[in-house]
Amino acid sequence: MRIRALSGVTGPVVFTAAWVAGSLRQTGHGPLSVQLSGLAAPDARDPRIMITGFLVLGGCTVWLGQELAGDVGGVGPRLMQGAGVLTAAAGLLRRDHMELTTGPASWHNDAHDVVSLVLYADLVVAQLLLARRFGAVPCWRGWRRYLLGSGIATAAALAVFLPNTGSASAGLLQRIAVTIPLAATTAVAVRLARNLTRASQHLRCGAGGTRRSSRGTCPGGPDAASRGR
């Protein structure tokens, strides 16, 4: 469904709008100084804004992954769905404080940290496996290099951010590391929606050039995607 594919646009837009709005609501802090999870902490101002962003992004990512799994198959879309679940979990398992602190922490604070690390790894691996899968599907082959580059860029950004979570630039570094895969997700979602629209138009017109089989919207008939795997 085209609406399911476009959820890959809705999620990143809502999440980005949430952290922008949440950041601007934190008086006494710079717009990029508080990390994203801190914006959802109990002592943040209007934490529900960021919590909503996490939940919407998580749900939309799961929905997009389901549609993409039906189009190209493979493990990548399933890891995308896993990233959606982890994103929602990161929003619900809130940090104790807006700013990083030392000393005892609650179980949900510790769980949040673990979930976040798994999510970061998932974001990198999902993009790399999608790049590999795209290389095997004719109508997605040209996108292989984009997802490969995005996955590598995400890994590089995280490699800079994670050792410096306590630095003054951590908020900016995190936003860069998160925005890269979100931009890739949005681009893939738009392309998938276009593929679905073309497939639907050809089916309505009775054309044989582009059809959507049970898995795939590639040109050349219903078996094109399976031949590319």
Secondary structure as UniProt FT lines:
FT   HELIX           2..25
FT   TURN            27..28
FT   TURN            31..33
FT   HELIX           36..40
FT   TURN            42..43
FT   HELIX           47..72
FT   HELIX           76..92
FT   HELIX           107..134
FT   TURN            135..136
FT   HELIX           138..143
FT   HELIX           144..161
FT   HELIX           162..164
FT   TURN            165..166
FT   TURN            168..169
FT   HELIX           170..205
FT   TURN            222..223
FT   HELIX           224..228
//
